[in-house]
Amino acid sequence: MAVNRSRKARGARRRKRRMDRVEHDLSAEQWTALKLAWGGCAYCGSTAKPLQRDCVLALSRGGRYTLDNIAPTCGSCNASKCNDEVTGWLRRKRLDERAFLLRHLEIKAALALRFPSAPDAGPEAPEATIP
């Protein structure tokens, strides 16, 4: 079978590999709650356009689709941000960086109460003994 070698196809394959390497745990219910909490694009505030999932910390920089890392954005903001660091991108676009960060923190805290995460199942630290 011939492999499509177009630039777009190569990019899609790279993105799929990145997505497969990490565990994503954003449920449909959490995504709906995020969209309702933001009430529009998290960056520009637009309510007239359909919303897309955008990783605040890009997948290529180690981000994942989690409740803490996803912001609902319009297509133009999502495409423009690409894999840039969010605060630098907001400054370049002359959007209110402080307002986004405060709102992101408020929404993250509110949704953490609604969707408590499971405790980490990692190894526990050994107990210290006092002689």
N, C-alpha and C positions, 0 to 999 in steps of 0.2 A: 504494500500500500504506500502510495506517495505521501510524503509529509509536506504540508503547506509551509513554504519558507518565507512567506511575506512578513514584513515587519510587525504587522498587527497580530498575526498568528504566533510569532515568536514571543511577543509581549504577553499574549494570553496564556501561553504555556508556562512562561516564567511566573506569572501571577498565580496560576493554579498550583505550581510547585510550592510557592511561598505560603499559600493558603493551606495546603495539605500538611506543611511542616509544623503548624501550631494548632493548638486546641482552641476552638471558639465555643463560647458558652452563652451567647446571647440568644435568649428564647424569643419567640414571636410575641409573647405577652410583655416581655421587657422592652422590646422595640416599640410596641404600641404605647406603652407608658412613657417612654422617652419622647416620642413624637408629641404626645399630649402635653407633657411637661414643658417642652420648649415652645410649642405653639407655632412653629414655623422653622425657617432656616436658623440654625444656631449661630451662624456667622453674620448674615446680612439681615435676618428677620423676615424675609419674604414668606408670605403665606399663600401666594398665588400659584406656586410651582409644586410639583410632586417632590417628596423628600427622598433622599438616598442616605444610606449608611456611610458615614465617613469616620475613619479612625483618626482620633486626635493625635495619637502617636502612630504614624504610618506603619503598615505591615512591613515595608522594606526596612524600617528602623526598629523592628522588634515588637510592634503593636499587635493586638489581637482583637477579635470581635467580642468584647466583653462590655458589661453594663458601664464600667468606669471609663472605657476608652472610645465609645461610639457617640457621635453627635449627629443628629438629623440635619442634613444640608440640602440646599437646592443643587441641581445639576451643575450650574455654572460655578458656584463656589467650590464644589467637590472637584470639578475638573481643573479649576484654577489652582487650588491648593496642591494638588498632585500628591507628592510625598514630602512636601516642605514641613518644617517645624511650625506649629500652629501660631505661636506668638510672633515670629518673624514675618509670617505670611500676613497676619492681621495688620501688622504695622505697615507693610508694603502696600496693602490695599486700602490703608487709611480707615480701617474699621476699628471699633472700640474694643481694644484688647482687654482692658480692665473689666469692662462690663461682661464680656464673654467668660473670662476666668472666674469672676464672682458667681455668675449664673450657673456655670458648669459645676462649681463646687456645691452650690445650694441644691441643685438637682441631683447631683451624685449622692449627697447626704440624705436627701429625702427618699430617693429610690433604694438606698442601702437599707433603710428601715423597712421598706415594703418588700424588698427581695433580699433577705439576709443570705449571705453566701455561706456555703458549707465550710466547716473548719478544715484547715489544711490537714491532709493525712500524711504529712511528711514525718521524718524521724524526729522524735522528741529529744530534747537535750537531756543528758544524764543528770540525775539529781546530785547536788553537791552534798557531800557528807562532811560533817564537822567532827574532827577527831577528839 
